[in-house]
């Protein structure tokens, strides 16, 4: 039986005063891609994501797994 290892990575983005309502998407895209590339090099696979907002912040959760 193969064992799996799990890891959670969290990213936080804060809302800014701007006319660009998609600034969080633009800012987070490159960071999330960098995190995916970093984890993939170590054998991690993205298995789930989640996001929530609280006040002026958006919390993005990336759930990874890999075989041990």
Phi and psi in degrees as GROMACS dihedral restraints (atoms count N, CA, C in turn):
[ dihedral_restraints ]
;  ai    aj    ak    al  type     phi  dphi    fc
    3     4     5     6     1   -89.6    20    10
    4     5     6     7     1   131.5    20    10
    6     7     8     9     1   -91.6    20    10
    7     8     9    10     1   146.8    20    10
    9    10    11    12     1  -115.5    20    10
   10    11    12    13     1   149.6    20    10
   12    13    14    15     1  -115.7    20    10
   13    14    15    16     1   141.9    20    10
   15    16    17    18     1  -122.1    20    10
   16    17    18    19     1   149.3    20    10
   18    19    20    21     1  -146.1    20    10
   19    20    21    22     1   140.7    20    10
   21    22    23    24     1  -112.8    20    10
   22    23    24    25     1   131.4    20    10
   24    25    26    27     1  -119.2    20    10
   25    26    27    28     1   133.9    20    10
   27    28    29    30     1  -117.1    20    10
   28    29    30    31     1   138.8    20    10
   30    31    32    33     1  -126.0    20    10
   31    32    33    34     1   139.7    20    10
   33    34    35    36     1  -123.6    20    10
   34    35    36    37     1   133.1    20    10
   36    37    38    39     1  -129.0    20    10
   37    38    39    40     1   135.0    20    10
   39    40    41    42     1  -104.2    20    10
   40    41    42    43     1   140.4    20    10
   42    43    44    45     1   -69.9    20    10
   43    44    45    46     1   140.9    20    10
   45    46    47    48     1  -115.5    20    10
   46    47    48    49     1   160.0    20    10
   48    49    50    51     1   -79.6    20    10
   49    50    51    52     1   108.2    20    10
   51    52    53    54     1  -158.8    20    10
   52    53    54    55     1   159.2    20    10
   54    55    56    57     1   -83.5    20    10
   55    56    57    58     1   -12.4    20    10
   57    58    59    60     1   -85.3    20    10
   58    59    60    61     1    99.4    20    10
   60    61    62    63     1   -71.5    20    10
   61    62    63    64     1   -10.0    20    10
   63    64    65    66     1  -106.3    20    10
   64    65    66    67     1    21.0    20    10
   66    67    68    69     1   -63.3    20    10
   67    68    69    70     1   -32.4    20    10
   69    70    71    72     1   -68.8    20    10
   70    71    72    73     1   -40.7    20    10
   72    73    74    75     1   -62.0    20    10
   73    74    75    76     1   -44.9    20    10
   75    76    77    78     1   -64.6    20    10
   76    77    78    79     1   -43.2    20    10
   78    79    80    81     1   -68.7    20    10
   79    80    81    82     1   -39.6    20    10
   81    82    83    84     1   -78.3    20    10
   82    83    84    85     1   -27.3    20    10
   84    85    86    87     1   -57.2    20    10
   85    86    87    88     1   -48.6    20    10
   87    88    89    90     1   -68.5    20    10
   88    89    90    91     1   -36.2    20    10
   90    91    92    93     1   -66.7    20    10
   91    92    93    94     1   -43.2    20    10
   93    94    95    96     1   -65.3    20    10
   94    95    96    97     1   -42.8    20    10
   96    97    98    99     1   -61.9    20    10
   97    98    99   100     1   -41.0    20    10
   99   100   101   102     1   -62.6    20    10
  100   101   102   103     1   -40.9    20    10
  102   103   104   105     1   -65.9    20    10
  103   104   105   106     1   -41.6    20    10
  105   106   107   108     1   -62.1    20    10
  106   107   108   109     1   -44.3    20    10
  108   109   110   111     1   -63.7    20    10
  109   110   111   112     1   -42.9    20    10
  111   112   113   114     1   -60.7    20    10
  112   113   114   115     1   -47.4    20    10
  114   115   116   117     1   -69.8    20    10
  115   116   117   118     1   -37.2    20    10
  117   118   119   120     1   -61.7    20    10
  118   119   120   121     1   -35.8    20    10
  120   121   122   123     1   -62.6    20    10
  121   122   123   124     1   -27.6    20    10
  123   124   125   126     1   -96.3    20    10
  124   125   126   127     1    10.8    20    10
  126   127   128   129     1    88.3    20    10
  127   128   129   130     1     8.2    20    10
  129   130   131   132     1   -83.3    20    10
  130   131   132   133     1   145.9    20    10
  132   133   134   135     1  -118.5    20    10
  133   134   135   136     1   135.6    20    10
  135   136   137   138     1   -73.6    20    10
  136   137   138   139     1   124.2    20    10
  138   139   140   141     1  -114.7    20    10
  139   140   141   142     1   -18.8    20    10
  141   142   143   144     1  -164.9    20    10
  142   143   144   145     1   159.2    20    10
  144   145   146   147     1  -138.6    20    10
  145   146   147   148     1   161.0    20    10
  147   148   149   150     1  -156.3    20    10
  148   149   150   151     1   158.3    20    10
  150   151   152   153     1  -149.9    20    10
  151   152   153   154     1   149.1    20    10
  153   154   155   156     1  -148.7    20    10
  154   155   156   157     1   158.8    20    10
  156   157   158   159     1  -121.0    20    10
  157   158   159   160     1   149.9    20    10
  159   160   161   162     1  -149.1    20    10
  160   161   162   163     1   113.1    20    10
  162   163   164   165     1    63.8    20    10
  163   164   165   166     1  -122.3    20    10
  165   166   167   168     1   -99.1    20    10
  166   167   168   169     1    14.3    20    10
  168   169   170   171     1  -118.5    20    10
  169   170   171   172     1   149.5    20    10
  171   172   173   174     1  -117.3    20    10
  172   173   174   175     1   126.4    20    10
  174   175   176   177     1  -106.0    20    10
  175   176   177   178     1   125.2    20    10
  177   178   179   180     1  -114.3    20    10
  178   179   180   181     1   128.8    20    10
  180   181   182   183     1  -115.0    20    10
  181   182   183   184     1   128.7    20    10
  183   184   185   186     1  -115.7    20    10
  184   185   186   187     1   122.9    20    10
  186   187   188   189     1  -105.8    20    10
  187   188   189   190     1   124.9    20    10
  189   190   191   192     1  -119.0    20    10
  190   191   192   193     1   157.3    20    10
  192   193   194   195     1  -143.6    20    10
  193   194   195   196     1   158.0    20    10
  195   196   197   198     1  -154.1    20    10
  196   197   198   199     1   157.0    20    10
  198   199   200   201     1   -78.1    20    10
  199   200   201   202     1   141.2    20    10
